[in-house]
Amino acid sequence: MRLAPCAPVLARPDGTTQVGTSVPVRLAALSETERPVVIAAESTPIGADECALLGDAGARLAEAGLLVEEEEPPAGVVAIHGAGRIGLELGSALAACGITVAFSDRRPAHDEPGLYPRRALVSTCAGGAAWSVRERLPRASVVDASDPTLTVLISLGGAARHATAAWEHDGTPHLLIAVDEAGATVGPLVVPGATACGRCLALERTAVDPDWPLLLDQLSGRRPRPLPEIVPDIVAAASRLVIRALRGGAPSNEAWRIVLGGAPRPAPVSPRADCGCGAAG
């Protein structure tokens, strides 16, 4: 057990102890045994014996949601395909949560000028992103991308069929992030056979524009360079979908539309019966 993140322990002038700032709990007359335990729980987990010492104070903190179980980081390896700005920031965010990450991007590192440290002795964008994450977070787990639990594909305009075919065949869950001139769409997190897939999305676009497959072919291999202002919202939406999936959340067709100057909005997708992926039943 430990105190919830960002729930500080504060001393009030009247001698009481306050935990939290938004919906605080005030603890009066903590004993010389109880107060050190409460203070310690702000920064480190405490055991069952220490929790028992808190008595009524511990019960009040738990009831208020301020004394919580210490969660283990989700197990698995997340391989991020595309180690540009979005991929690097997403990998850093996931690694900060204790998740093992990997990068796949064979482009030369100089294709992303100024993104990786100059001292990074690497030749590819994947190497540059891995170096950057390890430098930011020395305890981060960054591994090879050959055997992922879940993958992330960052594309310009939409995911090419060949880019996701192996994952669909192997049943590997994969999150689609498509960047365009107006913003980005994050999702769905494809669970093959259970959710809409990349081909479902392409068929939806083709129903509106019959030439879309030809345009999508031209987009294949082009690198998205998003507006820096929208990257934090993209990373936040993607991180939430990835972590939920790693923790065993139910498959979902959830997706989010991110635009400059606006709040992220839901943009759910639907499986198509003419796709053949089986998600439509």
Secondary structure, 3 states (H helix, E strand, C coil): CEECCCCCEEECCCCCEEECCCCCEEECCCCCCHHHHHHHCCCCCCCHHHHHHHCHHHHHHHHCCCEECCCCCCCCEEEEECCCHHHHHHHHHHHHCCCEEEEECCCEHHHCCCCCCCCCCCCEHHHHHHHHHHHHCCCCCECCCCCCCEEEEEEECCCCHHHHHHHHHHCCCEEEEEEECCEEEEEEEECCCCCCCHHHHHHHHHHHCCCHHHHHHHHCCCCCCCCHHHHHHHHHHHHHHHHHHHCCCCCCCCCEEEECCCCCEECCCCCCCCCCCCCCC
